[in-house]
């Protein structure tokens, strides 16, 4: 008789666990994160290079377009024009960077300013050789339509490394 009571008790416990779990809803049931993210507890966690509530916005997208710029390495009131093109979701090419003579472009990597950020608002230039005997390194941030980049340029001629600040305003 004790075995029957034990089995009955085990059956009742199993049924109560099963019945309470049936009432729970999946918080990700109606969340679509597309091909660039995964749902976790009802919100999308985006893959590197993507952001937004549905993970469909590339990080690079907000950096693209025509711009006007000023550089601390140029005369105080001198401005120049250029454009920024997409290389990938996490990389851009800044054309006419620094208003240096000749066709000049810089490849920059888009990233999060800190690990807790959900939106990319920073960029990094790492040992980029522009093909004109110049190597660039630096970091930048975007705020609205303004990109501020602090960088160094090494002319690879034994002279001093130049430090500059570039302010790019997207149009």
N, C-alpha and C positions, 0 to 999 in steps of 0.2 A: 503494500500500500504506500509506503514511503517513497518508493520509486515513482509511482504514478503522481503523487503530489509534487515531487521534484520536477518531473517533466512538465506538468501543468504550469508550475511557477515559471520555469524557463520559457515555455511557450508564451505566456502572458507578458513576460519581460521583453521578449523578442518582438511581439506584436506592438507593444507600446513604443519601442524604439523605432520600428518601421513606420508606424502611423504618425509619429511626430516629425519624422524626416520627410514625409510626403507633403506636409503642409508648408515646408520652406520653399521660397522661390529663388531662382538663380538670378543674382543681381546683374549678370552679364547677358541674360536671355535676349534682351532687345538692344544691346549695344553693338554697333558695327564699327570696328576699328580698321577695316579694310586690310590691305596687304602689308601695311606699314606699321602695325601695332597689334597689341594683344590686350584683351580686356582683363582687368584685375579688380575685383570687388566693385564692379559697376562703372569703372572709368578706364579709358584707354591709356595704356603705357606704350608710348611710341618708340619705334626703333630709332637708332642714331641716325640723324639727318632729317627727321620728320617731327612735326609738332601739330598742335591743334586738337580739338575735341574728338576728331575722327582720324587723326594722324595722316591727313592728306596734304598737309602743307610742308614743302621742303624748306629746310633751314635757309638755304641760299636764296629763296624767292624774295625775301624782303630786302636783300642787298642789291638786287639787279636794277639796271636802268641807266639813263644818262645822269651826269652829275656836273656840278661846278665845284672847284676846290681851291683851297689856299694851303700853302706850306710855309712853315717857319723857316725853311731853307731858301725861300724866294724873297724878293722884295716885298715889303709889308702890304702893299695894296694890290699886288699882282694875283690875278686868278687865272685858272685854266679850266678847260672842259675835258671830259672823258666819258667813258661808259664802263659798266661792270657787266660781265657776261657769266653765265653758268658753266661750270665744268662738270659738276655733279651735285647731288643733294647737299654735300658738305664742303664743296670747293667752288671758289669763284676766281675770275681773272679780272683784275682792275687794270683797264687799258689807260694809257697816257699817265700812269702813276708818277707823281712828283714833277710833272712837266719837264722831265729830262729830255734832252734832244734825241731825236730819232724815235722810232716806234718803240715804246716802252710799255711793258705790262708786268704785273706782279701776280703771282698765284698765292691765294690765301686760303686757309682752312677755317671754316665756320665751326664754332663750338659753343658749348654752354660756358658762361662765365664762372659758375660754380656747380657742383654736383647736384645741388637742390633745385636748380633752375629747371623750368619746364619748357622754356623757350630760348632758342639760341640768340644771343645778343653780343657775341664776341667773335673775334677773328685772330688768327695767328699767321705770321709770315716767318718761315723758317729757312734760313740759308738759301734764299731764292736768288739764283744768278740770272739776271735779265738778258744775258748775251752781249752786254756792252761793257764787260769787265767791272761790273758792280754786283755786290752781294747784299741783299736786304734781309733784315731780321726785325721783328716787332710784334706788337699786339695792338688790338683795337677794340672799340665797343661801338654799338649802334644804339642810338636813342632817337626814336621817331624816324626822321629822314636824315639825321646827321650821323656820319661815321667819323670817329676820331681815332687816328692811328699814330702811335708813338713808335718810331722805328729808327734803325741805324742803317747807314749805307757805307760799305767798305769798298773803296774804289780799286782795291787789289793792286795798288801801285806803290805801296809802302808809306803812303801819306796817312794822316789821321782819319779815323772813322768819324763820320758826320752823324749827329743825332738830330732828328727832325720830328715835327708834329704836323700831321696832315689832317685837315678838316674837310671832309667831303660832304656836300649837301646834295642828296638825291632830288631829282626833279619830278 
